[in-house]
Amino acid sequence: MNNYRDNLAKFRELDAQVLGISVDAAPSLKVFAEQTGVQFPLLSDFKRQAAAAYGILNEERGFAERATFVIDRDGKIRAIETGAAAIDPAGALASCRAIR
Amino acid sequence: MQSRIFAAGFALLLGIASLAAQEPKPAVRQTRTLKVGDPAPDFSLPDQNGKIVRLSDFRGKQNVVLAFFVLAFTSG
C-alpha cells in the first residue's frame, strides 16, 4: 500500500477515492495504517466475500490476490490490474485521469 | 576456439537484445468473475477505524480505486 500512500495526492487531485482492502481483521489494519501512515480507508474483508465477488480470492491460501479495480461514478469497472501491475499505481492513475 | 567464443558471445548478445525487445505485458482486463465494463459488486465493510464503507457511498460522487492487497504488514 506504500505506493498508493505515496501517490495519494495525485489521486486526490483527480478526485478519486482510494480504498485499500484485504482479508485482515480491522484491528490489524488499524495498526498497519498507523505504522505505514496510510491516510485512506483500509477495508476489512474478513469473510472474503468481496475478494470472492471480485474473482481474486486465492481459495487455497485464503487471501486476496494483489489486484486494483478502477470503478467510475456509475459503479462500472473501468480498469483491472492484477499482480505486479497492480502494485504500481501508474496504471490506476492513468485510468482515473481518463475518466476524470 | 576464438570463433566459438565469438559465437557464444554473439548468442548471449542476441538473448539480451530479445529480452530488451519484449513488449511490456498488457494490463489484465479481467478476473475469474469480472471484466472491464461490468458493474462493480457492492460491498459493505468496516475500515481500520470501524467505520462501515460501502462502494455505493461513492455512486454519482467520486471514482473509486479499489486496491486489494494480500495481507497487512507485507509490501505491495
Backbone of each chain as nested JSON, in Angstrom:
{
  "chains": [
    {"id": "A", "residues": [
      {"number": 1, "name": "MET", "atoms": {"N": [0.829, -1.222, 0.0], "CA": [0.0, 0.0, 0.0], "C": [0.851, 1.255, 0.0]}},
      {"number": 2, "name": "ASN", "atoms": {"N": [2.17, 1.068, 0.179], "CA": [3.035, 2.247, 0.261], "C": [3.02, 3.073, -1.015]}},
      {"number": 3, "name": "ASN", "atoms": {"N": [2.934, 2.395, -2.168], "CA": [2.897, 3.122, -3.441], "C": [1.645, 3.979, -3.545]}},
      {"number": 4, "name": "TYR", "atoms": {"N": [0.532, 3.458, -3.047], "CA": [-0.709, 4.222, -3.088], "C": [-0.655, 5.367, -2.078]}},
      {"number": 5, "name": "ARG", "atoms": {"N": [-0.049, 5.073, -0.915], "CA": [0.132, 6.131, 0.081], "C": [0.939, 7.289, -0.52]}},
      {"number": 6, "name": "ASP", "atoms": {"N": [2.027, 6.941, -1.214], "CA": [2.918, 7.965, -1.752], "C": [2.29, 8.738, -2.92]}},
      {"number": 7, "name": "ASN", "atoms": {"N": [1.276, 8.149, -3.537], "CA": [0.636, 8.801, -4.683], "C": [-0.754, 9.326, -4.362]}},
      {"number": 8, "name": "LEU", "atoms": {"N": [-1.085, 9.346, -3.064], "CA": [-2.449, 9.713, -2.681], "C": [-2.827, 11.106, -3.17]}},
      {"number": 9, "name": "ALA", "atoms": {"N": [-1.872, 12.039, -3.105], "CA": [-2.178, 13.418, -3.534], "C": [-2.601, 13.45, -5.002]}},
      {"number": 10, "name": "LYS", "atoms": {"N": [-1.948, 12.627, -5.817], "CA": [-2.301, 12.6, -7.245], "C": [-3.712, 12.063, -7.449]}},
      {"number": 11, "name": "PHE", "atoms": {"N": [-4.066, 11.026, -6.706], "CA": [-5.429, 10.505, -6.813], "C": [-6.435, 11.55, -6.332]}},
      {"number": 12, "name": "ARG", "atoms": {"N": [-6.07, 12.266, -5.282], "CA": [-6.987, 13.289, -4.76], "C": [-7.182, 14.413, -5.758]}},
      {"number": 13, "name": "GLU", "atoms": {"N": [-6.086, 14.776, -6.438], "CA": [-6.191, 15.816, -7.482], "C": [-7.187, 15.408, -8.555]}},
      {"number": 14, "name": "LEU", "atoms": {"N": [-7.256, 14.109, -8.806], "CA": [-8.165, 13.582, -9.828], "C": [-9.535, 13.27, -9.236]}},
      {"number": 15, "name": "ASP", "atoms": {"N": [-9.737, 13.658, -7.977], "CA": [-10.994, 13.432, -7.278], "C": [-11.363, 11.947, -7.246]}},
      {"number": 16, "name": "ALA", "atoms": {"N": [-10.364, 11.087, -7.103], "CA": [-10.616, 9.649, -6.99], "C": [-10.389, 9.207, -5.548]}},
      {"number": 17, "name": "GLN", "atoms": {"N": [-11.302, 8.375, -5.055], "CA": [-11.184, 7.854, -3.683], "C": [-10.432, 6.532, -3.694]}},
      {"number": 18, "name": "VAL", "atoms": {"N": [-9.323, 6.484, -2.987], "CA": [-8.565, 5.228, -2.875], "C": [-9.086, 4.44, -1.672]}},
      {"number": 19, "name": "LEU", "atoms": {"N": [-9.369, 3.162, -1.892], "CA": [-9.753, 2.247, -0.822], "C": [-8.831, 1.035, -0.873]}},
      {"number": 20, "name": "GLY", "atoms": {"N": [-8.088, 0.8, 0.197], "CA": [-7.335, -0.448, 0.306], "C": [-8.264, -1.505, 0.86]}},
      {"number": 21, "name": "ILE", "atoms": {"N": [-8.009, -2.743, 0.553], "CA": [-8.88, -3.814, 1.054], "C": [-8.075, -5.102, 1.165]}},
      {"number": 22, "name": "SER", "atoms": {"N": [-8.27, -5.801, 2.288], "CA": [-7.598, -7.094, 2.479], "C": [-8.465, -7.947, 3.394]}},
      {"number": 23, "name": "VAL", "atoms": {"N": [-8.031, -9.179, 3.619], "CA": [-8.816, -10.086, 4.471], "C": [-8.413, -9.968, 5.946]}},
      {"number": 24, "name": "ASP", "atoms": {"N": [-7.579, -8.984, 6.249], "CA": [-7.171, -8.782, 7.643], "C": [-8.347, -8.285, 8.488]}},
      {"number": 25, "name": "ALA", "atoms": {"N": [-8.267, -8.55, 9.79], "CA": [-9.249, -8.002, 10.721], "C": [-8.995, -6.502, 10.894]}},
      {"number": 26, "name": "ALA", "atoms": {"N": [-10.052, -5.747, 11.194], "CA": [-9.942, -4.289, 11.293], "C": [-8.851, -3.828, 12.278]}},
      {"number": 27, "name": "PRO", "atoms": {"N": [-8.712, -4.476, 13.463], "CA": [-7.656, -4.014, 14.384], "C": [-6.249, -4.14, 13.782]}},
      {"number": 28, "name": "SER", "atoms": {"N": [-6.012, -5.199, 12.994], "CA": [-4.71, -5.346, 12.325], "C": [-4.511, -4.208, 11.33]}},
      {"number": 29, "name": "LEU", "atoms": {"N": [-5.583, -3.876, 10.614], "CA": [-5.49, -2.806, 9.618], "C": [-5.223, -1.464, 10.289]}},
      {"number": 30, "name": "LYS", "atoms": {"N": [-5.763, -1.299, 11.49], "CA": [-5.544, -0.042, 12.215], "C": [-4.051, 0.114, 12.542]}},
      {"number": 31, "name": "VAL", "atoms": {"N": [-3.449, -0.956, 13.056], "CA": [-2.013, -0.916, 13.379], "C": [-1.188, -0.713, 12.104]}},
      {"number": 32, "name": "PHE", "atoms": {"N": [-1.57, -1.42, 11.065], "CA": [-0.863, -1.321, 9.784], "C": [-0.925, 0.12, 9.247]}},
      {"number": 33, "name": "ALA", "atoms": {"N": [-2.111, 0.724, 9.326], "CA": [-2.284, 2.099, 8.847], "C": [-1.425, 3.06, 9.667]}},
      {"number": 34, "name": "GLU", "atoms": {"N": [-1.376, 2.827, 10.977], "CA": [-0.574, 3.708, 11.842], "C": [0.912, 3.563, 11.533]}},
      {"number": 35, "name": "GLN", "atoms": {"N": [1.336, 2.326, 11.307], "CA": [2.765, 2.095, 11.047], "C": [3.208, 2.65, 9.708]}},
      {"number": 36, "name": "THR", "atoms": {"N": [2.317, 2.581, 8.716], "CA": [2.704, 2.983, 7.359], "C": [2.294, 4.411, 7.041]}},
      {"number": 37, "name": "GLY", "atoms": {"N": [1.425, 4.984, 7.865], "CA": [0.976, 6.346, 7.601], "C": [-0.027, 6.432, 6.461]}},
      {"number": 38, "name": "VAL", "atoms": {"N": [-0.697, 5.322, 6.179], "CA": [-1.727, 5.321, 5.132], "C": [-2.894, 6.208, 5.563]}},
      {"number": 39, "name": "GLN", "atoms": {"N": [-3.313, 7.096, 4.666], "CA": [-4.335, 8.095, 5.007], "C": [-5.693, 7.803, 4.382]}},
      {"number": 40, "name": "PHE", "atoms": {"N": [-5.813, 6.639, 3.771], "CA": [-7.107, 6.314, 3.148], "C": [-7.694, 5.089, 3.846]}},
      {"number": 41, "name": "PRO", "atoms": {"N": [-8.997, 4.824, 3.643], "CA": [-9.609, 3.687, 4.343], "C": [-8.969, 2.361, 3.919]}},
      {"number": 42, "name": "LEU", "atoms": {"N": [-8.754, 1.499, 4.905], "CA": [-8.332, 0.121, 4.644], "C": [-9.494, -0.761, 5.091]}},
      {"number": 43, "name": "LEU", "atoms": {"N": [-10.107, -1.433, 4.142], "CA": [-11.325, -2.19, 4.45], "C": [-10.994, -3.624, 4.823]}},
      {"number": 44, "name": "SER", "atoms": {"N": [-11.732, -4.112, 5.825], "CA": [-11.528, -5.472, 6.319], "C": [-12.529, -6.422, 5.665]}},
      {"number": 45, "name": "ASP", "atoms": {"N": [-12.052, -7.192, 4.706], "CA": [-12.892, -8.193, 4.027], "C": [-12.669, -9.539, 4.7]}},
      {"number": 46, "name": "PHE", "atoms": {"N": [-12.942, -9.554, 5.999], "CA": [-12.592, -10.7, 6.839], "C": [-13.298, -11.98, 6.376]}},
      {"number": 47, "name": "LYS", "atoms": {"N": [-14.536, -11.825, 5.848], "CA": [-15.293, -13.008, 5.408], "C": [-14.977, -13.384, 3.961]}},
      {"number": 48, "name": "ARG", "atoms": {"N": [-14.06, -12.668, 3.348], "CA": [-13.604, -12.976, 1.985], "C": [-14.701, -12.811, 0.939]}},
      {"number": 49, "name": "GLN", "atoms": {"N": [-15.803, -12.147, 1.285], "CA": [-16.913, -12.055, 0.33], "C": [-16.583, -11.139, -0.836]}},
      {"number": 50, "name": "ALA", "atoms": {"N": [-15.939, -10.006, -0.541], "CA": [-15.602, -9.082, -1.634], "C": [-14.539, -9.712, -2.532]}},
      {"number": 51, "name": "ALA", "atoms": {"N": [-13.526, -10.334, -1.933], "CA": [-12.464, -10.964, -2.741], "C": [-13.062, -12.023, -3.662]}},
      {"number": 52, "name": "ALA", "atoms": {"N": [-14.038, -12.791, -3.145], "CA": [-14.677, -13.814, -3.974], "C": [-15.503, -13.167, -5.079]}},
      {"number": 53, "name": "ALA", "atoms": {"N": [-16.271, -12.124, -4.721], "CA": [-17.122, -11.464, -5.71], "C": [-16.291, -10.824, -6.825]}},
      {"number": 54, "name": "TYR", "atoms": {"N": [-15.112, -10.331, -6.465], "CA": [-14.252, -9.684, -7.457], "C": [-13.35, -10.692, -8.185]}},
      {"number": 55, "name": "GLY", "atoms": {"N": [-13.475, -11.966, -7.812], "CA": [-12.783, -13.013, -8.564], "C": [-11.293, -13.076, -8.347]}},
      {"number": 56, "name": "ILE", "atoms": {"N": [-10.844, -12.647, -7.163], "CA": [-9.404, -12.648, -6.923], "C": [-9.056, -13.319, -5.592]}},
      {"number": 57, "name": "LEU", "atoms": {"N": [-9.998, -14.131, -5.068], "CA": [-9.716, -14.854, -3.828], "C": [-8.846, -16.061, -4.135]}},
      {"number": 58, "name": "ASN", "atoms": {"N": [-7.733, -16.152, -3.459], "CA": [-6.892, -17.344, -3.533], "C": [-7.457, -18.324, -2.516]}},
      {"number": 59, "name": "GLU", "atoms": {"N": [-8.278, -19.268, -2.998], "CA": [-9.03, -20.12, -2.069], "C": [-8.117, -21.062, -1.298]}},
      {"number": 60, "name": "GLU", "atoms": {"N": [-7.046, -21.468, -1.927], "CA": [-6.112, -22.368, -1.269], "C": [-5.481, -21.696, -0.04]}},
      {"number": 61, "name": "ARG", "atoms": {"N": [-5.099, -20.447, -0.198], "CA": [-4.377, -19.765, 0.869], "C": [-5.258, -18.829, 1.676]}},
      {"number": 62, "name": "GLY", "atoms": {"N": [-6.478, -18.57, 1.186], "CA": [-7.442, -17.836, 1.986], "C": [-7.277, -16.337, 2.013]}},
      {"number": 63, "name": "PHE", "atoms": {"N": [-6.53, -15.781, 1.054], "CA": [-6.468, -14.323, 0.996], "C": [-6.609, -13.825, -0.424]}},
      {"number": 64, "name": "ALA", "atoms": {"N": [-6.719, -12.51, -0.545], "CA": [-6.946, -11.91, -1.863], "C": [-5.623, -11.808, -2.616]}},
      {"number": 65, "name": "GLU", "atoms": {"N": [-5.67, -12.023, -3.914], "CA": [-4.515, -11.738, -4.768], "C": [-4.392, -10.218, -4.9]}},
      {"number": 66, "name": "ARG", "atoms": {"N": [-3.193, -9.758, -5.244], "CA": [-2.996, -8.33, -5.489], "C": [-3.767, -7.941, -6.755]}},
      {"number": 67, "name": "ALA", "atoms": {"N": [-4.662, -6.964, -6.625], "CA": [-5.452, -6.529, -7.776], "C": [-5.995, -5.139, -7.521]}},
      {"number": 68, "name": "THR", "atoms": {"N": [-6.065, -4.323, -8.565], "CA": [-6.626, -2.983, -8.44], "C": [-7.743, -2.813, -9.462]}},
      {"number": 69, "name": "PHE", "atoms": {"N": [-8.879, -2.298, -8.989], "CA": [-10.03, -2.036, -9.849], "C": [-10.304, -0.531, -9.825]}},
      {"number": 70, "name": "VAL", "atoms": {"N": [-10.428, 0.065, -10.999], "CA": [-10.87, 1.461, -11.08], "C": [-12.351, 1.433, -11.434]}},
      {"number": 71, "name": "ILE", "atoms": {"N": [-13.147, 2.044, -10.563], "CA": [-14.608, 1.99, -10.675], "C": [-15.131, 3.411, -10.851]}},
      {"number": 72, "name": "ASP", "atoms": {"N": [-15.914, 3.645, -11.889], "CA": [-16.363, 5.018, -12.152], "C": [-17.585, 5.39, -11.304]}},
      {"number": 73, "name": "ARG", "atoms": {"N": [-18.024, 6.625, -11.45], "CA": [-19.116, 7.134, -10.619], "C": [-20.427, 6.381, -10.829]}},
      {"number": 74, "name": "ASP", "atoms": {"N": [-20.541, 5.701, -11.98], "CA": [-21.746, 4.914, -12.251], "C": [-21.623, 3.49, -11.707]}},
      {"number": 75, "name": "GLY", "atoms": {"N": [-20.515, 3.204, -11.029], "CA": [-20.34, 1.871, -10.458], "C": [-19.842, 0.849, -11.459]}},
      {"number": 76, "name": "LYS", "atoms": {"N": [-19.339, 1.341, -12.58], "CA": [-18.861, 0.428, -13.619], "C": [-17.334, 0.287, -13.531]}},
      {"number": 77, "name": "ILE", "atoms": {"N": [-16.85, -0.938, -13.755], "CA": [-15.409, -1.193, -13.716], "C": [-14.769, -0.656, -14.995]}},
      {"number": 78, "name": "ARG", "atoms": {"N": [-13.789, 0.224, -14.821], "CA": [-13.149, 0.847, -15.983], "C": [-11.733, 0.344, -16.218]}},
      {"number": 79, "name": "ALA", "atoms": {"N": [-11.134, -0.26, -15.223], "CA": [-9.791, -0.824, -15.401], "C": [-9.563, -1.901, -14.345]}},
      {"number": 80, "name": "ILE", "atoms": {"N": [-8.825, -2.931, -14.733], "CA": [-8.445, -4.0, -13.815], "C": [-6.961, -4.263, -14.006]}},
      {"number": 81, "name": "GLU", "atoms": {"N": [-6.243, -4.272, -12.903], "CA": [-4.838, -4.66, -12.971], "C": [-4.581, -5.683, -11.878]}},
      {"number": 82, "name": "THR", "atoms": {"N": [-3.805, -6.692, -12.189], "CA": [-3.523, -7.731, -11.205], "C": [-2.014, -7.958, -11.108]}},
      {"number": 83, "name": "GLY", "atoms": {"N": [-1.615, -8.591, -10.026], "CA": [-0.212, -8.943, -9.84], "C": [0.691, -7.724, -9.768]}},
      {"number": 84, "name": "ALA", "atoms": {"N": [1.856, -7.842, -10.377], "CA": [2.86, -6.78, -10.276], "C": [2.343, -5.457, -10.836]}},
      {"number": 85, "name": "ALA", "atoms": {"N": [1.528, -5.513, -11.876], "CA": [0.992, -4.283, -12.478], "C": [0.133, -3.517, -11.478]}},
      {"number": 86, "name": "ALA", "atoms": {"N": [-0.483, -4.255, -10.556], "CA": [-1.368, -3.6, -9.59], "C": [-0.575, -2.915, -8.472]}},
      {"number": 87, "name": "ILE", "atoms": {"N": [0.668, -3.341, -8.276], "CA": [1.482, -2.734, -7.221], "C": [1.908, -1.332, -7.619]}},
      {"number": 88, "name": "ASP", "atoms": {"N": [2.134, -1.128, -8.91], "CA": [2.483, 0.194, -9.434], "C": [1.192, 0.965, -9.715]}},
      {"number": 89, "name": "PRO", "atoms": {"N": [0.988, 2.101, -9.037], "CA": [-0.275, 2.824, -9.214], "C": [-0.382, 3.589, -10.537]}},
      {"number": 90, "name": "ALA", "atoms": {"N": [0.651, 3.522, -11.375], "CA": [0.65, 4.322, -12.615], "C": [-0.555, 4.0, -13.495]}},
      {"number": 91, "name": "GLY", "atoms": {"N": [-0.87, 2.722, -13.624], "CA": [-1.994, 2.324, -14.478], "C": [-3.312, 2.85, -13.932]}},
      {"number": 92, "name": "ALA", "atoms": {"N": [-3.488, 2.726, -12.621], "CA": [-4.725, 3.209, -11.999], "C": [-4.823, 4.731, -12.117]}},
      {"number": 93, "name": "LEU", "atoms": {"N": [-3.682, 5.405, -11.973], "CA": [-3.673, 6.871, -12.128], "C": [-4.08, 7.264, -13.542]}},
      {"number": 94, "name": "ALA", "atoms": {"N": [-3.536, 6.566, -14.534], "CA": [-3.866, 6.871, -15.925], "C": [-5.357, 6.653, -16.176]}},
      {"number": 95, "name": "SER", "atoms": {"N": [-5.9, 5.586, -15.603], "CA": [-7.331, 5.309, -15.773], "C": [-8.177, 6.397, -15.121]}},
      {"number": 96, "name": "CYS", "atoms": {"N": [-7.756, 6.819, -13.928], "CA": [-8.508, 7.879, -13.232], "C": [-8.463, 9.18, -14.033]}},
      {"number": 97, "name": "ARG", "atoms": {"N": [-7.303, 9.438, -14.638], "CA": [-7.164, 10.651, -15.447], "C": [-8.107, 10.572, -16.646]}},
      {"number": 98, "name": "ALA", "atoms": {"N": [-8.213, 9.391, -17.243], "CA": [-9.025, 9.213, -18.45], "C": [-10.517, 9.389, -18.164]}},
      {"number": 99, "name": "ILE", "atoms": {"N": [-10.949, 9.034, -16.958], "CA": [-12.395, 9.081, -16.664], "C": [-12.735, 10.24, -15.748]}},
      {"number": 100, "name": "ARG", "atoms": {"N": [-11.775, 11.074, -15.514], "CA": [-11.965, 12.2, -14.605], "C": [-13.212, 12.979, -14.99]}}
    ]},
    {"id": "B", "residues": [
      {"number": 1, "name": "MET", "atoms": {"N": [38.723, -22.055, -31.712], "CA": [38.421, -21.688, -30.326], "C": [37.892, -20.26, -30.252]}},
      {"number": 2, "name": "GLN", "atoms": {"N": [38.637, -19.383, -30.913], "CA": [38.218, -17.977, -30.87], "C": [36.825, -17.784, -31.465]}},
      {"number": 3, "name": "SER", "atoms": {"N": [36.612, -18.522, -32.583], "CA": [35.309, -18.348, -33.242], "C": [34.18, -18.881, -32.358]}},
      {"number": 4, "name": "ARG", "atoms": {"N": [34.483, -19.917, -31.585], "CA": [33.459, -20.455, -30.676], "C": [33.106, -19.435, -29.602]}},
      {"number": 5, "name": "ILE", "atoms": {"N": [34.15, -18.807, -29.057], "CA": [33.909, -17.777, -28.039], "C": [33.099, -16.64, -28.65]}},
      {"number": 6, "name": "PHE", "atoms": {"N": [33.466, -16.291, -29.87], "CA": [32.736, -15.222, -30.56], "C": [31.268, -15.61, -30.739]}},
      {"number": 7, "name": "ALA", "atoms": {"N": [31.055, -16.877, -31.16], "CA": [29.682, -17.348, -31.395], "C": [28.885, -17.326, -30.096]}},
      {"number": 8, "name": "ALA", "atoms": {"N": [29.538, -17.772, -29.015], "CA": [28.846, -17.796, -27.724], "C": [28.499, -16.365, -27.291]}},
      {"number": 9, "name": "GLY", "atoms": {"N": [29.44, -15.456, -27.487], "CA": [29.207, -14.057, -27.132], "C": [28.077, -13.461, -27.951]}},
      {"number": 10, "name": "PHE", "atoms": {"N": [28.066, -13.814, -29.225], "CA": [27.023, -13.296, -30.112], "C": [25.65, -13.807, -29.684]}},
      {"number": 11, "name": "ALA", "atoms": {"N": [25.605, -15.096, -29.345], "CA": [24.34, -15.691, -28.9], "C": [23.843, -15.007, -27.627]}},
      {"number": 12, "name": "LEU", "atoms": {"N": [24.788, -14.724, -26.732], "CA": [24.426, -14.051, -25.486], "C": [23.849, -12.656, -25.766]}},
      {"number": 13, "name": "LEU", "atoms": {"N": [24.515, -11.954, -26.672], "CA": [24.044, -10.614, -27.042], "C": [22.641, -10.682, -27.633]}},
      {"number": 14, "name": "LEU", "atoms": {"N": [22.434, -11.678, -28.504], "CA": [21.115, -11.842, -29.123], "C": [20.056, -12.063, -28.042]}},
      {"number": 15, "name": "GLY", "atoms": {"N": [20.417, -12.903, -27.069], "CA": [19.489, -13.205, -25.981], "C": [19.123, -11.948, -25.206]}},
      {"number": 16, "name": "ILE", "atoms": {"N": [20.139, -11.143, -24.903], "CA": [19.898, -9.891, -24.166], "C": [19.026, -8.954, -24.995]}},
      {"number": 17, "name": "ALA", "atoms": {"N": [19.325, -8.874, -26.301], "CA": [18.574, -7.98, -27.169], "C": [17.108, -8.412, -27.246]}},
      {"number": 18, "name": "SER", "atoms": {"N": [16.872, -9.736, -27.319], "CA": [15.489, -10.187, -27.448], "C": [14.729, -9.944, -26.145]}},
      {"number": 19, "name": "LEU", "atoms": {"N": [15.431, -10.054, -25.013], "CA": [14.783, -9.754, -23.732], "C": [14.367, -8.287, -23.676]}},
      {"number": 20, "name": "ALA", "atoms": {"N": [15.296, -7.431, -24.118], "CA": [15.034, -5.994, -24.064], "C": [13.903, -5.602, -25.003]}},
      {"number": 21, "name": "ALA", "atoms": {"N": [13.746, -6.371, -26.102], "CA": [12.743, -6.008, -27.1], "C": [11.341, -6.467, -26.714]}},
      {"number": 22, "name": "GLN", "atoms": {"N": [11.262, -7.304, -25.656], "CA": [9.934, -7.804, -25.286], "C": [9.014, -6.659, -24.884]}},
      {"number": 23, "name": "GLU", "atoms": {"N": [7.807, -6.718, -25.418], "CA": [6.809, -5.704, -25.078], "C": [6.408, -5.868, -23.611]}},
      {"number": 24, "name": "PRO", "atoms": {"N": [6.119, -4.754, -22.931], "CA": [5.553, -4.931, -21.589], "C": [4.209, -5.655, -21.697]}},
      {"number": 25, "name": "LYS", "atoms": {"N": [3.941, -6.49, -20.69], "CA": [2.686, -7.248, -20.723], "C": [1.504, -6.283, -20.688]}},
      {"number": 26, "name": "PRO", "atoms": {"N": [0.488, -6.525, -21.526], "CA": [-0.686, -5.663, -21.468], "C": [-1.414, -5.836, -20.142]}},
      {"number": 27, "name": "ALA", "atoms": {"N": [-2.071, -4.787, -19.685], "CA": [-2.785, -4.855, -18.419], "C": [-3.856, -5.94, -18.499]}},
      {"number": 28, "name": "VAL", "atoms": {"N": [-4.006, -6.687, -17.411], "CA": [-5.035, -7.721, -17.36], "C": [-6.389, -7.037, -17.315]}},
      {"number": 29, "name": "ARG", "atoms": {"N": [-7.3, -7.454, -18.144], "CA": [-8.588, -6.774, -18.245], "C": [-9.704, -7.546, -17.567]}},
      {"number": 30, "name": "GLN", "atoms": {"N": [-9.374, -8.672, -16.958], "CA": [-10.435, -9.451, -16.328], "C": [-9.906, -10.303, -15.186]}},
      {"number": 31, "name": "THR", "atoms": {"N": [-10.863, -10.734, -14.341], "CA": [-10.548, -11.696, -13.285], "C": [-11.441, -12.909, -13.538]}},
      {"number": 32, "name": "ARG", "atoms": {"N": [-11.48, -13.825, -12.57], "CA": [-12.32, -15.017, -12.762], "C": [-13.797, -14.671, -12.883]}},
      {"number": 33, "name": "THR", "atoms": {"N": [-14.211, -13.554, -12.257], "CA": [-15.647, -13.245, -12.238], "C": [-16.004, -11.942, -12.945]}},
      {"number": 34, "name": "LEU", "atoms": {"N": [-15.029, -11.065, -13.186], "CA": [-15.349, -9.723, -13.667], "C": [-14.457, -9.324, -14.83]}},
      {"number": 35, "name": "LYS", "atoms": {"N": [-14.987, -8.443, -15.675], "CA": [-14.166, -7.858, -16.732], "C": [-14.448, -6.364, -16.802]}},
      {"number": 36, "name": "VAL", "atoms": {"N": [-13.588, -5.652, -17.505], "CA": [-13.784, -4.21, -17.67], "C": [-15.144, -3.98, -18.329]}},
      {"number": 37, "name": "GLY", "atoms": {"N": [-15.911, -3.035, -17.78], "CA": [-17.241, -2.749, -18.288], "C": [-18.344, -3.333, -17.424]}},
      {"number": 38, "name": "ASP", "atoms": {"N": [-18.015, -4.324, -16.593], "CA": [-19.02, -4.927, -15.714], "C": [-19.358, -3.974, -14.567]}},
      {"number": 39, "name": "PRO", "atoms": {"N": [-20.585, -4.082, -14.017], "CA": [-20.868, -3.348, -12.779], "C": [-20.034, -3.915, -11.635]}},
      {"number": 40, "name": "ALA", "atoms": {"N": [-19.461, -3.048, -10.819], "CA": [-18.638, -3.496, -9.695], "C": [-19.555, -4.01, -8.585]}},
      {"number": 41, "name": "PRO", "atoms": {"N": [-19.296, -5.205, -8.055], "CA": [-20.112, -5.713, -6.943], "C": [-20.037, -4.768, -5.74]}},
      {"number": 42, "name": "ASP", "atoms": {"N": [-21.2, -4.482, -5.152], "CA": [-21.203, -3.604, -3.974], "C": [-20.683, -4.39, -2.767]}},
      {"number": 43, "name": "PHE", "atoms": {"N": [-20.204, -3.664, -1.785], "CA": [-19.768, -4.289, -0.542], "C": [-20.051, -3.328, 0.59]}},
      {"number": 44, "name": "SER", "atoms": {"N": [-20.062, -3.838, 1.782], "CA": [-20.28, -3.041, 2.988], "C": [-19.328, -3.596, 4.037]}},
      {"number": 45, "name": "LEU", "atoms": {"N": [-18.225, -2.885, 4.249], "CA": [-17.145, -3.422, 5.083], "C": [-16.614, -2.368, 6.047]}},
      {"number": 46, "name": "PRO", "atoms": {"N": [-16.15, -2.794, 7.244], "CA": [-15.552, -1.834, 8.185], "C": [-14.143, -1.444, 7.749]}},
      {"number": 47, "name": "ASP", "atoms": {"N": [-13.806, -0.172, 7.944], "CA": [-12.425, 0.258, 7.703], "C": [-11.612, 0.092, 8.986]}},
      {"number": 48, "name": "GLN", "atoms": {"N": [-10.367, 0.579, 8.984], "CA": [-9.473, 0.359, 10.126], "C": [-9.972, 1.034, 11.401]}},
      {"number": 49, "name": "ASN", "atoms": {"N": [-10.915, 1.993, 11.234], "CA": [-11.46, 2.662, 12.426], "C": [-12.863, 2.164, 12.776]}},
      {"number": 50, "name": "GLY", "atoms": {"N": [-13.297, 1.096, 12.093], "CA": [-14.605, 0.527, 12.392], "C": [-15.746, 1.185, 11.649]}},
      {"number": 51, "name": "LYS", "atoms": {"N": [-15.444, 2.176, 10.83], "CA": [-16.488, 2.862, 10.053], "C": [-16.887, 1.993, 8.854]}},
      {"number": 52, "name": "ILE", "atoms": {"N": [-18.2, 1.811, 8.676], "CA": [-18.667, 0.993, 7.554], "C": [-18.569, 1.792, 6.251]}},
      {"number": 53, "name": "VAL", "atoms": {"N": [-17.932, 1.205, 5.268], "CA": [-17.776, 1.84, 3.959], "C": [-18.466, 0.96, 2.925]}},
      {"number": 54, "name": "ARG", "atoms": {"N": [-19.334, 1.589, 2.134], "CA": [-19.991, 0.866, 1.044], "C": [-19.51, 1.447, -0.279]}},
      {"number": 55, "name": "LEU", "atoms": {"N": [-19.348, 0.587, -1.268], "CA": [-18.983, 1.098, -2.592], "C": [-20.046, 2.073, -3.075]}},
      {"number": 56, "name": "SER", "atoms": {"N": [-21.301, 1.758, -2.791], "CA": [-22.404, 2.594, -3.281], "C": [-22.397, 3.99, -2.643]}},
      {"number": 57, "name": "ASP", "atoms": {"N": [-21.617, 4.182, -1.548], "CA": [-21.482, 5.521, -0.952], "C": [-20.926, 6.526, -1.967]}},
      {"number": 58, "name": "PHE", "atoms": {"N": [-20.161, 6.019, -2.933], "CA": [-19.444, 6.905, -3.859], "C": [-20.169, 7.063, -5.189]}},
      {"number": 59, "name": "ARG", "atoms": {"N": [-21.301, 6.349, -5.325], "CA": [-22.056, 6.382, -6.574], "C": [-22.483, 7.828, -6.89]}},
      {"number": 60, "name": "GLY", "atoms": {"N": [-22.181, 8.255, -8.109], "CA": [-22.57, 9.596, -8.537], "C": [-21.694, 10.699, -7.959]}},
      {"number": 61, "name": "LYS", "atoms": {"N": [-20.691, 10.32, -7.134], "CA": [-19.867, 11.341, -6.469], "C": [-18.415, 11.282, -6.904]}},
      {"number": 62, "name": "GLN", "atoms": {"N": [-17.8, 10.121, -6.738], "CA": [-16.356, 10.006, -6.981], "C": [-16.045, 8.693, -7.673]}},
      {"number": 63, "name": "ASN", "atoms": {"N": [-14.998, 8.703, -8.494], "CA": [-14.435, 7.451, -8.977], "C": [-13.692, 6.795, -7.815]}},
      {"number": 64, "name": "VAL", "atoms": {"N": [-13.63, 5.484, -7.848], "CA": [-13.018, 4.736, -6.744], "C": [-11.878, 3.868, -7.274]}},
      {"number": 65, "name": "VAL", "atoms": {"N": [-10.768, 3.876, -6.549], "CA": [-9.672, 2.953, -6.828], "C": [-9.674, 1.922, -5.707]}},
      {"number": 66, "name": "LEU", "atoms": {"N": [-10.107, 0.711, -6.032], "CA": [-10.206, -0.358, -5.041], "C": [-8.969, -1.23, -5.163]}},
      {"number": 67, "name": "ALA", "atoms": {"N": [-8.085, -1.108, -4.173], "CA": [-6.78, -1.777, -4.254], "C": [-6.726, -2.94, -3.268]}},
      {"number": 68, "name": "PHE", "atoms": {"N": [-6.938, -4.139, -3.78], "CA": [-6.802, -5.333, -2.939], "C": [-5.327, -5.577, -2.67]}},
      {"number": 69, "name": "PHE", "atoms": {"N": [-4.991, -5.777, -1.41], "CA": [-3.614, -6.177, -1.094], "C": [-3.647, -7.502, -0.329]}},
      {"number": 70, "name": "VAL", "atoms": {"N": [-2.526, -8.184, -0.328], "CA": [-2.521, -9.576, 0.129], "C": [-2.733, -9.656, 1.64]}},
      {"number": 71, "name": "LEU", "atoms": {"N": [-1.876, -9.017, 2.393], "CA": [-2.002, -9.027, 3.846], "C": [-1.335, -7.781, 4.415]}},
      {"number": 72, "name": "ALA", "atoms": {"N": [-1.842, -7.307, 5.542], "CA": [-1.182, -6.208, 6.244], "C": [0.23, -6.633, 6.624]}},
      {"number": 73, "name": "PHE", "atoms": {"N": [1.086, -5.669, 6.801], "CA": [2.478, -5.901, 7.224], "C": [3.302, -6.657, 6.171]}},
      {"number": 74, "name": "THR", "atoms": {"N": [2.813, -6.621, 4.926], "CA": [3.619, -7.124, 3.822], "C": [3.762, -5.98, 2.828]}},
      {"number": 75, "name": "SER", "atoms": {"N": [4.768, -6.047, 1.973], "CA": [4.953, -4.98, 0.998], "C": [3.991, -5.173, -0.159]}},
      {"number": 76, "name": "GLY", "atoms": {"N": [3.866, -4.126, -0.979], "CA": [2.966, -4.182, -2.135], "C": [1.591, -3.757, -1.737]}}
    ]}
  ]
}
